Amino acid sequence: MNRTKNYTTVYLNNHGQVQRGVVQPSQKQERNMNLSICTYSKNRLKHTQQAVPNLLNITEAGDEIVFVDYSCQEGSGKWVKSLQNPKIKVIYVDNRQWWHAAHARNCAAVNTKNSILVFMDIDNIIPKELLSTIRNMPRGQFYALIPGPDISGFCAMYREDFFKINGYEEALVGHYYEDTNMYRALDLATVKRIDIKIPVRVLDPNTQVRILEAQTGDIWSQNEAITNVLRQKHLYRNNVSRNWALDWHI
């Protein structure tokens, strides 16, 4: 069964052939790789105005910041674009009533150009030390923060590994389980998780604020059930036959 995502075509047009099959850990140590920082906002302008300037200060000339304005009524994308910094690329996703973390992350990733993707929530203030560590990540590995409140979704991976497993699973709505499912998918694709312990400041750890724009209902139980099904079937490729070209614009 062909589980290749349609949005891979967008990637191929810019970057050539995507690696497929099992990722084999390499003995080669990468050095000082350029990063694509993927971050996203739905009506969190206050956090955007703190996190994005911090990213501009700690990133290097070859890095990029891909910011997704996820139907933000506060105009986060417009504010970020007004900074007029060449590192920044703003992506708009329109007409989305509810926050959908997996979808927002995927819309960011398909618009990246660098070898390493870094996914972070817009309320995270990260130190330069963290990015310096990620730049030297060996192939065949991905990095995640040691689990803790409000930082479990922060991770870094090679772009070819992201496309190999077809991104974050969009059947998981809201913001529950999309990160743990991604980590499990990478593990099944023989990409080894390495936990790093570097402090990250969370601007607003209030859970109610973080889920304000999420779909109502028992989303936690729904996503847990989907995750269990995926685990039982031992699937690591997500989002079969997804057409990405229609989902976003610049």
Order of alpha helices (4+ residues) and beta strands (2+ residues): alpha-beta-alpha-beta-alpha-beta-alpha-beta-beta-alpha-beta-beta-alpha-alpha-beta-beta-alpha-alpha
